[in-house]
Amino acid sequence: GRLKKLDVSENNLTGKSFASVINKLTECEINLSRLNLASCKLMPLLGAGDFVNSLEEYFKSGNKLRFLVLPVLEETLLNKVKDLWKNSWECLGEIEEDSENVTFRVKQI
């Protein structure tokens, strides 16, 4: 079977490490449906820009996550991910924020 869901929540990997994972998923044409990075405290601090850029490339390659949870990022980077989600899913994309994480999902129809 192929990898469809990846949950690395509450992990100590950096944004740069997650970027490497996303780049490998793109390279191997693995289309995840769910990616959970909730409460990954180091991600926003080290290499978050690298992660967001790799996520953008992942979406450009035709892969579209249906569920994504990220720790709260610096506003410019978070807005970039929000725009990416809205452009990919249009009116079906939902975004929920709390003090620690941002959840992106596709509305159930």
Biopython code that builds the backbone (N, CA, C, O; Angstrom):
import numpy as np
from Bio.PDB.StructureBuilder import StructureBuilder

atoms = [
    (1, "GLY", "N", (0.812, -1.184, 0.000)),
    (1, "GLY", "CA", (0.000, 0.000, 0.000)),
    (1, "GLY", "C", (0.858, 1.252, 0.000)),
    (1, "GLY", "O", (2.053, 1.202, 0.290)),
    (2, "ARG", "N", (0.253, 2.340, -0.319)),
    (2, "ARG", "CA", (0.954, 3.625, -0.351)),
    (2, "ARG", "C", (0.637, 4.430, 0.891)),
    (2, "ARG", "O", (-0.437, 4.306, 1.480)),
    (3, "LEU", "N", (1.577, 5.240, 1.268)),
    (3, "LEU", "CA", (1.415, 6.117, 2.421)),
    (3, "LEU", "C", (0.349, 7.163, 2.121)),
    (3, "LEU", "O", (0.451, 7.881, 1.126)),
    (4, "LYS", "N", (-0.668, 7.258, 2.967)),
    (4, "LYS", "CA", (-1.750, 8.238, 2.786)),
    (4, "LYS", "C", (-1.850, 9.212, 3.952)),
    (4, "LYS", "O", (-2.278, 10.353, 3.777)),
    (5, "LYS", "N", (-1.452, 8.758, 5.156)),
    (5, "LYS", "CA", (-1.578, 9.582, 6.354)),
    (5, "LYS", "C", (-0.238, 9.603, 7.079)),
    (5, "LYS", "O", (0.442, 8.583, 7.195)),
    (6, "LEU", "N", (0.124, 10.791, 7.566)),
    (6, "LEU", "CA", (1.358, 10.931, 8.318)),
    (6, "LEU", "C", (1.078, 11.794, 9.544)),
    (6, "LEU", "O", (0.718, 12.964, 9.418)),
    (7, "ASP", "N", (1.244, 11.215, 10.722)),
    (7, "ASP", "CA", (1.021, 11.931, 11.973)),
    (7, "ASP", "C", (2.340, 11.979, 12.739)),
    (7, "ASP", "O", (2.797, 10.969, 13.274)),
    (8, "VAL", "N", (2.933, 13.146, 12.783)),
    (8, "VAL", "CA", (4.176, 13.350, 13.528)),
    (8, "VAL", "C", (3.967, 14.439, 14.583)),
    (8, "VAL", "O", (4.892, 15.172, 14.931)),
    (9, "SER", "N", (2.747, 14.526, 15.074)),
    (9, "SER", "CA", (2.408, 15.542, 16.071)),
    (9, "SER", "C", (3.276, 15.376, 17.317)),
    (9, "SER", "O", (3.729, 14.279, 17.647)),
    (10, "GLU", "N", (3.492, 16.505, 17.998)),
    (10, "GLU", "CA", (4.272, 16.561, 19.227)),
    (10, "GLU", "C", (5.684, 16.012, 19.041)),
    (10, "GLU", "O", (6.230, 15.361, 19.932)),
    (11, "ASN", "N", (6.265, 16.281, 17.879)),
    (11, "ASN", "CA", (7.594, 15.816, 17.543)),
    (11, "ASN", "C", (8.574, 16.970, 17.655)),
    (11, "ASN", "O", (8.161, 18.128, 17.586)),
    (12, "ASN", "N", (9.850, 16.691, 17.824)),
    (12, "ASN", "CA", (10.854, 17.738, 17.961)),
    (12, "ASN", "C", (11.632, 18.008, 16.682)),
    (12, "ASN", "O", (12.744, 18.533, 16.738)),
    (13, "LEU", "N", (11.072, 17.663, 15.543)),
    (13, "LEU", "CA", (11.741, 17.954, 14.277)),
    (13, "LEU", "C", (11.581, 19.435, 13.933)),
    (13, "LEU", "O", (10.611, 20.079, 14.334)),
    (14, "THR", "N", (12.538, 19.953, 13.192)),
    (14, "THR", "CA", (12.497, 21.360, 12.771)),
    (14, "THR", "C", (11.731, 21.501, 11.463)),
    (14, "THR", "O", (11.424, 20.512, 10.797)),
    (15, "GLY", "N", (11.428, 22.742, 11.108)),
    (15, "GLY", "CA", (10.789, 23.009, 9.819)),
    (15, "GLY", "C", (11.639, 22.521, 8.662)),
    (15, "GLY", "O", (11.112, 22.021, 7.668)),
    (16, "LYS", "N", (12.957, 22.662, 8.786)),
    (16, "LYS", "CA", (13.870, 22.194, 7.742)),
    (16, "LYS", "C", (13.775, 20.673, 7.581)),
    (16, "LYS", "O", (13.815, 20.161, 6.463)),
    (17, "SER", "N", (13.648, 19.958, 8.700)),
    (17, "SER", "CA", (13.488, 18.490, 8.647)),
    (17, "SER", "C", (12.180, 18.114, 7.967)),
    (17, "SER", "O", (12.146, 17.223, 7.118)),
    (18, "PHE", "N", (11.102, 18.800, 8.344)),
    (18, "PHE", "CA", (9.814, 18.525, 7.709)),
    (18, "PHE", "C", (9.854, 18.879, 6.218)),
    (18, "PHE", "O", (9.226, 18.204, 5.403)),
    (19, "ALA", "N", (10.590, 19.933, 5.865)),
    (19, "ALA", "CA", (10.731, 20.304, 4.451)),
    (19, "ALA", "C", (11.375, 19.159, 3.673)),
    (19, "ALA", "O", (10.967, 18.862, 2.550)),
    (20, "SER", "N", (12.377, 18.520, 4.267)),
    (20, "SER", "CA", (13.033, 17.379, 3.610)),
    (20, "SER", "C", (12.045, 16.241, 3.378)),
    (20, "SER", "O", (12.061, 15.595, 2.331)),
    (21, "VAL", "N", (11.181, 16.003, 4.374)),
    (21, "VAL", "CA", (10.170, 14.950, 4.237)),
    (21, "VAL", "C", (9.212, 15.290, 3.094)),
    (21, "VAL", "O", (8.928, 14.446, 2.245)),
    (22, "ILE", "N", (8.716, 16.529, 3.076)),
    (22, "ILE", "CA", (7.772, 16.948, 2.028)),
    (22, "ILE", "C", (8.435, 16.889, 0.655)),
    (22, "ILE", "O", (7.808, 16.467, -0.317)),
    (23, "ASN", "N", (9.691, 17.305, 0.568)),
    (23, "ASN", "CA", (10.407, 17.231, -0.716)),
    (23, "ASN", "C", (10.518, 15.790, -1.193)),
    (23, "ASN", "O", (10.384, 15.528, -2.389)),
    (24, "LYS", "N", (10.761, 14.851, -0.285)),
    (24, "LYS", "CA", (10.857, 13.434, -0.654)),
    (24, "LYS", "C", (9.493, 12.909, -1.105)),
    (24, "LYS", "O", (9.411, 12.129, -2.054)),
    (25, "LEU", "N", (8.418, 13.336, -0.424)),
    (25, "LEU", "CA", (7.063, 12.935, -0.834)),
    (25, "LEU", "C", (6.767, 13.435, -2.251)),
    (25, "LEU", "O", (6.182, 12.717, -3.062)),
    (26, "THR", "N", (7.176, 14.669, -2.537)),
    (26, "THR", "CA", (6.968, 15.251, -3.867)),
    (26, "THR", "C", (7.759, 14.461, -4.906)),
    (26, "THR", "O", (7.237, 14.091, -5.957)),
    (27, "GLU", "N", (9.026, 14.210, -4.589)),
    (27, "GLU", "CA", (9.923, 13.488, -5.514)),
    (27, "GLU", "C", (9.401, 12.088, -5.825)),
    (27, "GLU", "O", (9.475, 11.634, -6.967)),
    (28, "CYS", "N", (8.876, 11.409, -4.816)),
    (28, "CYS", "CA", (8.382, 10.037, -4.990)),
    (28, "CYS", "C", (6.909, 9.979, -5.404)),
    (28, "CYS", "O", (6.327, 8.898, -5.498)),
    (29, "GLU", "N", (6.311, 11.154, -5.652)),
    (29, "GLU", "CA", (4.920, 11.254, -6.075)),
    (29, "GLU", "C", (3.956, 10.560, -5.118)),
    (29, "GLU", "O", (3.042, 9.847, -5.535)),
    (30, "ILE", "N", (4.181, 10.785, -3.834)),
    (30, "ILE", "CA", (3.308, 10.222, -2.808)),
    (30, "ILE", "C", (2.263, 11.277, -2.449)),
    (30, "ILE", "O", (2.598, 12.365, -1.980)),
    (31, "ASN", "N", (1.004, 10.944, -2.673)),
    (31, "ASN", "CA", (-0.098, 11.872, -2.454)),
    (31, "ASN", "C", (-0.744, 11.603, -1.099)),
    (31, "ASN", "O", (-1.648, 10.774, -0.983)),
    (32, "LEU", "N", (-0.270, 12.313, -0.073)),
    (32, "LEU", "CA", (-0.867, 12.184, 1.254)),
    (32, "LEU", "C", (-2.252, 12.816, 1.269)),
    (32, "LEU", "O", (-2.502, 13.795, 0.566)),
    (33, "SER", "N", (-3.143, 12.260, 2.066)),
    (33, "SER", "CA", (-4.434, 12.907, 2.278)),
    (33, "SER", "C", (-4.436, 13.659, 3.606)),
    (33, "SER", "O", (-5.158, 14.644, 3.765)),
    (34, "ARG", "N", (-3.618, 13.190, 4.572)),
    (34, "ARG", "CA", (-3.597, 13.803, 5.903)),
    (34, "ARG", "C", (-2.163, 13.969, 6.386)),
    (34, "ARG", "O", (-1.343, 13.056, 6.292)),
    (35, "LEU", "N", (-1.883, 15.168, 6.908)),
    (35, "LEU", "CA", (-0.581, 15.448, 7.517)),
    (35, "LEU", "C", (-0.828, 16.194, 8.820)),
    (35, "LEU", "O", (-1.411, 17.279, 8.826)),
    (36, "ASN", "N", (-0.383, 15.607, 9.919)),
    (36, "ASN", "CA", (-0.605, 16.203, 11.233)),
    (36, "ASN", "C", (0.740, 16.556, 11.865)),
    (36, "ASN", "O", (1.534, 15.678, 12.204)),
    (37, "LEU", "N", (0.975, 17.854, 12.015)),
    (37, "LEU", "CA", (2.183, 18.369, 12.659)),
    (37, "LEU", "C", (1.819, 19.166, 13.914)),
    (37, "LEU", "O", (2.553, 20.068, 14.317)),
    (38, "ALA", "N", (0.693, 18.831, 14.520)),
    (38, "ALA", "CA", (0.215, 19.564, 15.702)),
    (38, "ALA", "C", (1.258, 19.557, 16.811)),
    (38, "ALA", "O", (1.901, 18.541, 17.074)),
    (39, "SER", "N", (1.412, 20.699, 17.450)),
    (39, "SER", "CA", (2.271, 20.858, 18.622)),
    (39, "SER", "C", (3.724, 20.480, 18.380)),
    (39, "SER", "O", (4.408, 20.039, 19.303)),
    (40, "CYS", "N", (4.198, 20.644, 17.173)),
    (40, "CYS", "CA", (5.624, 20.456, 16.872)),
    (40, "CYS", "C", (6.314, 21.785, 17.151)),
    (40, "CYS", "O", (6.415, 22.643, 16.273)),
    (41, "LYS", "N", (6.781, 21.941, 18.364)),
    (41, "LYS", "CA", (7.238, 23.239, 18.880)),
    (41, "LYS", "C", (8.438, 23.827, 18.135)),
    (41, "LYS", "O", (8.548, 25.049, 18.031)),
    (42, "LEU", "N", (9.335, 22.994, 17.619)),
    (42, "LEU", "CA", (10.525, 23.514, 16.940)),
    (42, "LEU", "C", (10.250, 23.937, 15.501)),
    (42, "LEU", "O", (10.994, 24.737, 14.935)),
    (43, "MET", "N", (9.194, 23.408, 14.914)),
    (43, "MET", "CA", (8.914, 23.672, 13.506)),
    (43, "MET", "C", (8.799, 25.159, 13.191)),
    (43, "MET", "O", (9.404, 25.611, 12.219)),
    (44, "PRO", "N", (8.050, 25.940, 13.968)),
    (44, "PRO", "CA", (7.932, 27.362, 13.636)),
    (44, "PRO", "C", (9.220, 28.149, 13.904)),
    (44, "PRO", "O", (9.405, 29.236, 13.358)),
    (45, "LEU", "N", (10.097, 27.612, 14.731)),
    (45, "LEU", "CA", (11.291, 28.340, 15.147)),
    (45, "LEU", "C", (12.482, 28.138, 14.220)),
    (45, "LEU", "O", (13.281, 29.053, 14.022)),
    (46, "LEU", "N", (12.603, 26.938, 13.650)),
    (46, "LEU", "CA", (13.778, 26.601, 12.844)),
    (46, "LEU", "C", (13.370, 26.052, 11.480)),
    (46, "LEU", "O", (12.959, 24.897, 11.372)),
    (47, "GLY", "N", (13.480, 26.864, 10.456)),
    (47, "GLY", "CA", (13.234, 26.391, 9.096)),
    (47, "GLY", "C", (11.786, 26.378, 8.655)),
    (47, "GLY", "O", (11.430, 25.657, 7.724)),
    (48, "ALA", "N", (10.943, 27.165, 9.309)),
    (48, "ALA", "CA", (9.520, 27.180, 8.922)),
    (48, "ALA", "C", (9.342, 27.652, 7.484)),
    (48, "ALA", "O", (8.477, 27.143, 6.771)),
    (49, "GLY", "N", (10.144, 28.612, 7.051)),
    (49, "GLY", "CA", (10.064, 29.099, 5.669)),
    (49, "GLY", "C", (10.390, 27.997, 4.669)),
    (49, "GLY", "O", (9.747, 27.889, 3.625)),
    (50, "ASP", "N", (11.389, 27.180, 4.990)),
    (50, "ASP", "CA", (11.732, 26.038, 4.130)),
    (50, "ASP", "C", (10.558, 25.080, 4.023)),
    (50, "ASP", "O", (10.249, 24.578, 2.943)),
    (51, "PHE", "N", (9.902, 24.831, 5.164)),
    (51, "PHE", "CA", (8.749, 23.935, 5.168)),
    (51, "PHE", "C", (7.624, 24.478, 4.290)),
    (51, "PHE", "O", (7.062, 23.750, 3.473)),
    (52, "VAL", "N", (7.299, 25.757, 4.461)),
    (52, "VAL", "CA", (6.201, 26.358, 3.695)),
    (52, "VAL", "C", (6.521, 26.314, 2.202)),
    (52, "VAL", "O", (5.637, 26.028, 1.394)),
    (53, "ASN", "N", (7.753, 26.588, 1.827)),
    (53, "ASN", "CA", (8.141, 26.512, 0.410)),
    (53, "ASN", "C", (8.006, 25.093, -0.127)),
    (53, "ASN", "O", (7.553, 24.903, -1.255)),
    (54, "SER", "N", (8.394, 24.089, 0.670)),
    (54, "SER", "CA", (8.275, 22.699, 0.219)),
    (54, "SER", "C", (6.803, 22.296, 0.096)),
    (54, "SER", "O", (6.431, 21.546, -0.807)),
    (55, "LEU", "N", (5.971, 22.800, 1.011)),
    (55, "LEU", "CA", (4.531, 22.516, 0.947)),
    (55, "LEU", "C", (3.928, 23.124, -0.319)),
    (55, "LEU", "O", (3.089, 22.508, -0.975)),
    (56, "GLU", "N", (4.362, 24.330, -0.650)),
    (56, "GLU", "CA", (3.890, 24.991, -1.868)),
    (56, "GLU", "C", (4.264, 24.170, -3.105)),
    (56, "GLU", "O", (3.444, 24.009, -4.009)),
    (57, "GLU", "N", (5.481, 23.655, -3.154)),
    (57, "GLU", "CA", (5.914, 22.811, -4.279)),
    (57, "GLU", "C", (5.114, 21.511, -4.324)),
    (57, "GLU", "O", (4.781, 21.016, -5.401)),
    (58, "TYR", "N", (4.810, 20.966, -3.153)),
    (58, "TYR", "CA", (4.020, 19.735, -3.076)),
    (58, "TYR", "C", (2.649, 19.942, -3.710)),
    (58, "TYR", "O", (2.190, 19.112, -4.495)),
    (59, "PHE", "N", (2.003, 21.047, -3.370)),
    (59, "PHE", "CA", (0.691, 21.355, -3.951)),
    (59, "PHE", "C", (0.806, 21.626, -5.453)),
    (59, "PHE", "O", (-0.048, 21.190, -6.224)),
    (60, "LYS", "N", (1.849, 22.338, -5.873)),
    (60, "LYS", "CA", (2.038, 22.636, -7.304)),
    (60, "LYS", "C", (2.236, 21.367, -8.127)),
    (60, "LYS", "O", (1.922, 21.338, -9.317)),
    (61, "SER", "N", (2.758, 20.316, -7.488)),
    (61, "SER", "CA", (3.005, 19.068, -8.208)),
    (61, "SER", "C", (1.724, 18.256, -8.409)),
    (61, "SER", "O", (1.753, 17.166, -8.981)),
    (62, "GLY", "N", (0.596, 18.800, -7.929)),
    (62, "GLY", "CA", (-0.685, 18.120, -8.145)),
    (62, "GLY", "C", (-1.182, 17.362, -6.929)),
    (62, "GLY", "O", (-2.269, 16.785, -6.962)),
    (63, "ASN", "N", (-0.405, 17.356, -5.859)),
    (63, "ASN", "CA", (-0.833, 16.698, -4.619)),
    (63, "ASN", "C", (-1.650, 17.671, -3.798)),
    (63, "ASN", "O", (-1.282, 18.838, -3.662)),
    (64, "LYS", "N", (-2.749, 17.200, -3.253)),
    (64, "LYS", "CA", (-3.605, 18.070, -2.449)),
    (64, "LYS", "C", (-4.003, 17.343, -1.177)),
    (64, "LYS", "O", (-4.785, 16.393, -1.207)),
    (65, "LEU", "N", (-3.460, 17.796, -0.070)),
    (65, "LEU", "CA", (-3.877, 17.266, 1.216)),
    (65, "LEU", "C", (-5.344, 17.607, 1.454)),
    (65, "LEU", "O", (-5.833, 18.639, 0.995)),
    (66, "ARG", "N", (-6.032, 16.740, 2.167)),
    (66, "ARG", "CA", (-7.422, 17.022, 2.538)),
    (66, "ARG", "C", (-7.509, 17.451, 4.003)),
    (66, "ARG", "O", (-8.528, 17.982, 4.444)),
    (67, "PHE", "N", (-6.426, 17.214, 4.754)),
    (67, "PHE", "CA", (-6.383, 17.552, 6.181)),
    (67, "PHE", "C", (-4.941, 17.870, 6.544)),
    (67, "PHE", "O", (-4.034, 17.091, 6.251)),
    (68, "LEU", "N", (-4.732, 19.017, 7.183)),
    (68, "LEU", "CA", (-3.395, 19.464, 7.553)),
    (68, "LEU", "C", (-3.482, 20.202, 8.882)),
    (68, "LEU", "O", (-4.309, 21.100, 9.044)),
    (69, "VAL", "N", (-2.636, 19.829, 9.824)),
    (69, "VAL", "CA", (-2.543, 20.554, 11.088)),
    (69, "VAL", "C", (-1.109, 21.020, 11.250)),
    (69, "VAL", "O", (-0.169, 20.231, 11.157)),
    (70, "LEU", "N", (-0.953, 22.327, 11.497)),
    (70, "LEU", "CA", (0.361, 22.938, 11.689)),
    (70, "LEU", "C", (0.384, 23.690, 13.011)),
    (70, "LEU", "O", (-0.647, 24.185, 13.466)),
    (71, "PRO", "N", (1.562, 23.775, 13.630)),
    (71, "PRO", "CA", (1.667, 24.689, 14.759)),
    (71, "PRO", "C", (1.538, 26.112, 14.224)),
    (71, "PRO", "O", (1.820, 26.356, 13.051)),
    (72, "VAL", "N", (1.123, 27.042, 15.055)),
    (72, "VAL", "CA", (0.985, 28.425, 14.626)),
    (72, "VAL", "C", (2.346, 28.931, 14.145)),
    (72, "VAL", "O", (3.354, 28.796, 14.838)),
    (73, "LEU", "N", (2.354, 29.510, 12.957)),
    (73, "LEU", "CA", (3.577, 30.031, 12.341)),
    (73, "LEU", "C", (3.573, 31.550, 12.377)),
    (73, "LEU", "O", (2.562, 32.178, 12.694)),
    (74, "GLU", "N", (4.704, 32.118, 12.052)),
    (74, "GLU", "CA", (4.804, 33.573, 11.885)),
    (74, "GLU", "C", (3.758, 33.987, 10.852)),
    (74, "GLU", "O", (3.505, 33.250, 9.900)),
    (75, "GLU", "N", (3.156, 35.150, 11.032)),
    (75, "GLU", "CA", (1.972, 35.564, 10.274)),
    (75, "GLU", "C", (2.153, 35.496, 8.755)),
    (75, "GLU", "O", (1.266, 35.004, 8.057)),
    (76, "THR", "N", (3.265, 35.971, 8.240)),
    (76, "THR", "CA", (3.489, 35.960, 6.787)),
    (76, "THR", "C", (3.480, 34.536, 6.241)),
    (76, "THR", "O", (2.871, 34.264, 5.206)),
    (77, "LEU", "N", (4.159, 33.631, 6.944)),
    (77, "LEU", "CA", (4.198, 32.232, 6.499)),
    (77, "LEU", "C", (2.835, 31.577, 6.626)),
    (77, "LEU", "O", (2.414, 30.831, 5.741)),
    (78, "LEU", "N", (2.145, 31.851, 7.721)),
    (78, "LEU", "CA", (0.820, 31.270, 7.915)),
    (78, "LEU", "C", (-0.144, 31.759, 6.839)),
    (78, "LEU", "O", (-0.948, 30.980, 6.327)),
    (79, "ASN", "N", (-0.069, 33.032, 6.497)),
    (79, "ASN", "CA", (-0.922, 33.570, 5.434)),
    (79, "ASN", "C", (-0.623, 32.914, 4.091)),
    (79, "ASN", "O", (-1.526, 32.702, 3.283)),
    (80, "LYS", "N", (0.639, 32.596, 3.857)),
    (80, "LYS", "CA", (1.015, 31.911, 2.616)),
    (80, "LYS", "C", (0.362, 30.526, 2.547)),
    (80, "LYS", "O", (-0.135, 30.117, 1.498)),
    (81, "VAL", "N", (0.370, 29.808, 3.681)),
    (81, "VAL", "CA", (-0.272, 28.485, 3.716)),
    (81, "VAL", "C", (-1.783, 28.627, 3.568)),
    (81, "VAL", "O", (-2.412, 27.843, 2.859)),
    (82, "LYS", "N", (-2.365, 29.615, 4.228)),
    (82, "LYS", "CA", (-3.810, 29.845, 4.103)),
    (82, "LYS", "C", (-4.192, 30.122, 2.650)),
    (82, "LYS", "O", (-5.175, 29.577, 2.149)),
    (83, "ASP", "N", (-3.417, 30.967, 1.977)),
    (83, "ASP", "CA", (-3.689, 31.263, 0.564)),
    (83, "ASP", "C", (-3.554, 30.013, -0.293)),
    (83, "ASP", "O", (-4.371, 29.773, -1.182)),
    (84, "LEU", "N", (-2.534, 29.226, -0.028)),
    (84, "LEU", "CA", (-2.324, 27.972, -0.757)),
    (84, "LEU", "C", (-3.533, 27.058, -0.588)),
    (84, "LEU", "O", (-4.005, 26.457, -1.553)),
    (85, "TRP", "N", (-4.031, 26.958, 0.645)),
    (85, "TRP", "CA", (-5.183, 26.091, 0.935)),
    (85, "TRP", "C", (-6.438, 26.610, 0.232)),
    (85, "TRP", "O", (-7.164, 25.849, -0.407)),
    (86, "LYS", "N", (-6.680, 27.912, 0.359)),
    (86, "LYS", "CA", (-7.870, 28.512, -0.260)),
    (86, "LYS", "C", (-7.835, 28.383, -1.779)),
    (86, "LYS", "O", (-8.858, 28.097, -2.401)),
    (87, "ASN", "N", (-6.672, 28.591, -2.376)),
    (87, "ASN", "CA", (-6.551, 28.478, -3.834)),
    (87, "ASN", "C", (-6.715, 27.041, -4.304)),
    (87, "ASN", "O", (-7.225, 26.798, -5.397)),
    (88, "SER", "N", (-6.287, 26.094, -3.489)),
    (88, "SER", "CA", (-6.393, 24.680, -3.869)),
    (88, "SER", "C", (-7.803, 24.143, -3.725)),
    (88, "SER", "O", (-8.270, 23.370, -4.562)),
    (89, "TRP", "N", (-8.485, 24.556, -2.655)),
    (89, "TRP", "CA", (-9.787, 23.983, -2.352)),
    (89, "TRP", "C", (-10.951, 24.947, -2.540)),
    (89, "TRP", "O", (-12.108, 24.540, -2.433)),
    (90, "GLU", "N", (-10.670, 26.215, -2.819)),
    (90, "GLU", "CA", (-11.695, 27.233, -3.024)),
    (90, "GLU", "C", (-12.721, 27.213, -1.896)),
    (90, "GLU", "O", (-12.338, 27.290, -0.728)),
    (91, "CYS", "N", (-13.999, 27.111, -2.203)),
    (91, "CYS", "CA", (-15.035, 27.212, -1.173)),
    (91, "CYS", "C", (-15.119, 25.973, -0.287)),
    (91, "CYS", "O", (-15.810, 25.999, 0.731)),
    (92, "LEU", "N", (-14.434, 24.892, -0.647)),
    (92, "LEU", "CA", (-14.469, 23.682, 0.172)),
    (92, "LEU", "C", (-13.452, 23.715, 1.314)),
    (92, "LEU", "O", (-13.541, 22.910, 2.241)),
    (93, "GLY", "N", (-12.489, 24.635, 1.257)),
    (93, "GLY", "CA", (-11.448, 24.697, 2.269)),
    (93, "GLY", "C", (-11.903, 25.401, 3.539)),
    (93, "GLY", "O", (-12.482, 26.486, 3.484)),
    (94, "GLU", "N", (-11.640, 24.782, 4.676)),
    (94, "GLU", "CA", (-11.944, 25.366, 5.983)),
    (94, "GLU", "C", (-10.653, 25.507, 6.770)),
    (94, "GLU", "O", (-9.746, 24.683, 6.648)),
    (95, "ILE", "N", (-10.574, 26.564, 7.582)),
    (95, "ILE", "CA", (-9.392, 26.805, 8.398)),
    (95, "ILE", "C", (-9.855, 27.162, 9.807)),
    (95, "ILE", "O", (-10.679, 28.059, 9.989)),
    (96, "GLU", "N", (-9.322, 26.458, 10.795)),
    (96, "GLU", "CA", (-9.633, 26.733, 12.194)),
    (96, "GLU", "C", (-8.335, 26.983, 12.941)),
    (96, "GLU", "O", (-7.352, 26.268, 12.742)),
    (97, "GLU", "N", (-8.327, 27.998, 13.801)),
    (97, "GLU", "CA", (-7.130, 28.326, 14.571)),
    (97, "GLU", "C", (-7.423, 28.305, 16.055)),
    (97, "GLU", "O", (-8.503, 28.699, 16.494)),
    (98, "ASP", "N", (-6.446, 27.840, 16.830)),
    (98, "ASP", "CA", (-6.486, 28.037, 18.271)),
    (98, "ASP", "C", (-5.125, 28.597, 18.673)),
    (98, "ASP", "O", (-4.349, 28.986, 17.799)),
    (99, "SER", "N", (-4.818, 28.649, 19.939)),
    (99, "SER", "CA", (-3.589, 29.313, 20.379)),
    (99, "SER", "C", (-2.321, 28.553, 19.995)),
    (99, "SER", "O", (-1.243, 29.146, 19.957)),
    (100, "GLU", "N", (-2.425, 27.250, 19.708)),
    (100, "GLU", "CA", (-1.237, 26.456, 19.411)),
    (100, "GLU", "C", (-1.161, 25.942, 17.976)),
    (100, "GLU", "O", (-0.066, 25.819, 17.427)),
    (101, "ASN", "N", (-2.294, 25.643, 17.365)),
    (101, "ASN", "CA", (-2.299, 24.976, 16.067)),
    (101, "ASN", "C", (-3.311, 25.594, 15.109)),
    (101, "ASN", "O", (-4.258, 26.269, 15.514)),
    (102, "VAL", "N", (-3.076, 25.341, 13.835)),
    (102, "VAL", "CA", (-4.008, 25.746, 12.783)),
    (102, "VAL", "C", (-4.397, 24.478, 12.029)),
    (102, "VAL", "O", (-3.535, 23.716, 11.591)),
    (103, "THR", "N", (-5.700, 24.259, 11.883)),
    (103, "THR", "CA", (-6.206, 23.076, 11.202)),
    (103, "THR", "C", (-6.831, 23.481, 9.880)),
    (103, "THR", "O", (-7.692, 24.358, 9.818)),
    (104, "PHE", "N", (-6.377, 22.823, 8.829)),
    (104, "PHE", "CA", (-6.896, 23.032, 7.474)),
    (104, "PHE", "C", (-7.613, 21.746, 7.095)),
    (104, "PHE", "O", (-7.057, 20.656, 7.224)),
    (105, "ARG", "N", (-8.850, 21.876, 6.629)),
    (105, "ARG", "CA", (-9.584, 20.669, 6.218)),
    (105, "ARG", "C", (-10.486, 21.002, 5.041)),
    (105, "ARG", "O", (-10.741, 22.163, 4.722)),
    (106, "VAL", "N", (-10.955, 19.939, 4.413)),
    (106, "VAL", "CA", (-11.909, 20.070, 3.317)),
    (106, "VAL", "C", (-13.281, 19.754, 3.867)),
    (106, "VAL", "O", (-13.473, 18.737, 4.533)),
    (107, "LYS", "N", (-14.245, 20.636, 3.586)),
    (107, "LYS", "CA", (-15.631, 20.431, 4.041)),
    (107, "LYS", "C", (-16.171, 19.133, 3.482)),
    (107, "LYS", "O", (-15.909, 18.762, 2.338)),
    (108, "GLN", "N", (-16.926, 18.458, 4.316)),
    (108, "GLN", "CA", (-17.638, 17.266, 3.859)),
    (108, "GLN", "C", (-18.896, 17.721, 3.126)),
    (108, "GLN", "O", (-19.632, 18.568, 3.631)),
    (109, "ILE", "N", (-19.146, 17.173, 1.955)),
    (109, "ILE", "CA", (-20.316, 17.560, 1.196)),
    (109, "ILE", "C", (-21.373, 16.485, 1.300)),
    (109, "ILE", "O", (-22.451, 16.620, 0.723)),
]
sb = StructureBuilder()
sb.init_structure("model")
sb.init_model(0)
sb.init_chain("A")
sb.init_seg("    ")
for serial, (resi, resn, name, xyz) in enumerate(atoms, 1):
    if name == "N":
        sb.init_residue(resn, " ", resi, " ")
    sb.init_atom(name, np.array(xyz, "f"), 0.0, 1.0, " ", f" {name:<3s}", serial, name[0])
structure = sb.get_structure()
